[in-house]
Amino acid sequence: FGITIPQDPENERLQPDEKRKQKKSEPEQRLILSAICNVGVPEGNQDDDDDKRMLTLEFTLKDKMVRKLDTEISLKVDTPAKLTDELITHNLLNEKDRQMVIEVIEEAEDSS
C-alpha cells in the first residue's frame, strides 16, 4: 500500500539503545506473591574476608510471572534498603512490596 509515514528526523539518528533509554517505563503494578533470596560468596572468590557477595532474588508476581535477578554486592556499601530502592527506581518492584523485600534480603544476609 503506498502510504508513507512521516518520520521524526531527530529520532531516526538515534541508535536502538538510545531509543530504548528515551522510553519511560511504567512503575511495576504487580505485587509479589512469594520471594526467595540467597546471598553467597561469588564463584572463584573463596576469600571469606572479602565483603563481596552474590545476591540472587527470585520473585513470583501476582500474574505468576517469575522474575530472577542476580548481582554482585558489597556488604559494606549495599544495604537491603538501598538495593530495594534501586529495584523500585528501575520499575522492577512495586513500592508496596518494599518492606517485605528488605526483610527477605536481611534474612538472607544474616543466614549467609
C-alpha positions in Angstrom: 0.0 0.0 0.0 1.5 3.3 -1.0 1.1 5.1 2.4 4.2 6.8 3.7 4.5 7.6 7.4 6.4 10.7 8.2 9.5 10.0 10.3 10.9 12.1 13.1 14.3 13.1 11.8 15.7 13.5 15.4 14.6 10.0 16.4 16.0 8.4 13.2 19.5 9.4 14.1 19.4 7.6 17.5 20.8 4.2 17.9 18.5 1.4 19.2 19.9 1.6 22.7 19.4 5.4 22.8 15.8 5.0 21.7 15.2 2.4 24.4 16.6 4.8 27.0 14.2 7.5 25.9 11.2 5.4 26.6 9.9 5.8 30.1 8.8 2.5 31.7 5.8 2.4 33.9 6.1 1.6 37.6 5.6 -2.0 38.4 1.9 -2.6 39.2 2.1 -6.3 40.0 2.6 -7.3 43.7 4.9 -10.1 44.8 3.2 -13.4 45.9 6.5 -15.0 47.1 10.1 -14.1 47.3 13.3 -16.1 47.8 16.7 -14.5 48.4 20.2 -16.2 48.5 23.4 -14.5 49.4 26.7 -16.3 48.9 30.4 -16.0 48.0 30.8 -15.4 44.3 32.3 -18.2 42.2 36.0 -18.1 42.1 36.2 -15.9 45.2 36.8 -18.1 48.2 38.2 -15.3 50.4 35.7 -15.1 53.3 37.3 -11.8 54.5 36.2 -10.1 51.2 32.9 -8.3 51.6 31.7 -9.1 48.1 28.7 -11.5 47.8 26.5 -12.8 45.1 22.8 -11.8 45.7 20.0 -13.8 43.9 16.4 -12.6 44.2 13.6 -14.6 42.8 10.0 -13.2 42.9 6.8 -14.8 41.9 4.5 -11.9 40.9 0.7 -11.8 41.1 0.3 -12.9 37.5 2.5 -16.0 38.2 5.5 -14.5 36.3 8.8 -15.3 37.9 11.5 -12.6 37.9 15.0 -13.7 38.8 17.7 -11.1 39.5 21.4 -11.7 40.2 24.1 -9.2 41.1 27.3 -8.9 43.0 27.0 -6.7 46.1 29.3 -5.3 48.7 28.1 -5.9 52.2 29.8 -2.7 53.4 28.0 -0.5 50.8 24.9 -2.2 49.5 22.2 -2.2 52.3 19.0 -4.1 51.8 17.1 -0.8 51.7 19.4 0.7 49.1 19.1 -2.4 46.9 15.3 -2.5 47.2 15.1 1.2 46.4 17.1 0.6 43.3 14.7 -2.1 42.2 11.8 0.3 42.7 13.6 3.1 40.8 14.1 0.8 37.8 10.5 -0.3 37.9 11.3 -3.9 38.8 9.4 -3.8 42.1 6.2 -2.3 43.3 6.6 0.3 46.1 4.1 -1.6 48.2 6.5 -4.6 48.4 9.4 -2.5 49.6 9.4 -3.6 53.3 8.9 -7.2 52.5 11.8 -7.3 50.1 14.1 -5.5 52.6 13.2 -8.2 55.2 13.9 -11.0 52.8 17.3 -9.6 51.9 18.2 -9.0 55.5 17.2 -12.6 56.4 19.4 -14.0 53.6 22.4 -11.8 54.6 22.0 -12.9 58.3 22.0 -16.6 57.3 24.9 -16.4 54.9 
